[in-house]
Amino acid sequence: MNDKLTLNKLEKLIELETQLRGEYQQQLDDKDIAIAQLTVDKTALEAQISEREKTIATQLAAPSGVIGYCSAACSVWVPWSSASAGVARDAAASAASETGSNFMGGILS
């Protein structure tokens, strides 16, 4: 008699499991797909972060003293700082007058 009750309970549990699986399996599958896509996205973002960290490390390792540009028209090194802007402008003007060019347009006038 006791075995019969246990068997009936087991059958009811199996039926309940089957019913619940039928109701929620699509939702579980959708969640699995979403998790898989998010995992792929996370991996891609981690790769981007790694590349950007390498780029930043490279940029930070670059010399950071005087940064500027050199005009091919005058071959004068123009430092990039507001403190030496007047000196740079005067040097560029001097080089321009020596070569007879007005490479800076109306800036020097």
N, C-alpha and C positions, 0 to 999 in steps of 0.2 A: 504494500500500500504506500509506504514511504517512497519507494522507488518510482511509483507511478506519479506522485506529486512532483518529485524532482524532475522527472522527464517532461511533464506538462509545463513546468516553469521554464525549463530549458528551451522547449519549443516556442513558448511565448517570447522569450528573449531573442531567439533567432528571427522570429517574425518581426519583432520590433526593430531589430537591427536592419533587416532587409527593407522595411518601410522607411526608416530614417535615412538609410543610404540612398534610396530612390529619391527622396525629397531633397536631400542636400548634396548629392554627388556633383551636380553641375556647379554649384557654388564652390565646392572644394576644388574642382578642376580649374575654375576661373581664378581662384586664389593661387593655385600652383603656377598657372601661367603668368600671373602678375608678379609673383615672387621671382620666377625665372627671369623675366624681363628686367626687373629692378636689379637683380644680381648682375646682369650683363651691363646695365647702365652704370652701376657702381664701379665695375671693373674699368669701364671706359673713362669715367671721371677720375679714378685713381691714377690711370695712365696719364691723363692730361695734367693732373696735379704734379706728378713726378717730372714730366717734361718742363713744366713751368718752374718748378723748383730748381732744375738744372740750369735753365735760362737765367734765373735770378742769381744763382750762385756764380755763373759765368760773368754776369754783368757786375756783380759786387767785387769779383776778383780783378776786374779791369782796372788799369791805372786811373786814379781819380783826382789827380792834381789839376793842372790847367787843362780845361776843355775848350776847344775853339775850332776855328776853321781857317783855312788858308785860301785866299782868293788867287786863282790862277792868273788873273790880270795883273796883280801887283806882287805876287809871291811874298806877301807880308803875313806873318802869323798874327792873328787877331785873337787875343785871349777872350774867353767868355766870362766876364765878370763886370759888374756895374762900376766897381772901383777903378778899373783901368779902361773904362769906355772912352774917356777923353784922350788918353795916350794912344789907344788903338785907332781912334778916329784921326788923330794927328799923323800917326804913322801911315795910315792908309792914304790920307790926303797927300802926304809927302811923296809916297810911292807913285800915286796917280799923277802928280805934277811932273815927276821925273820921267815917266813913260809917256806923258801927254794924253793919258786917257782919263775919262770921267766915268769910271766903272761903277761908282756908287750913285750915279744919277744926280738928283737935286739934293742929296743928303749933305754933301760937302759944301754946298754953296751957301 
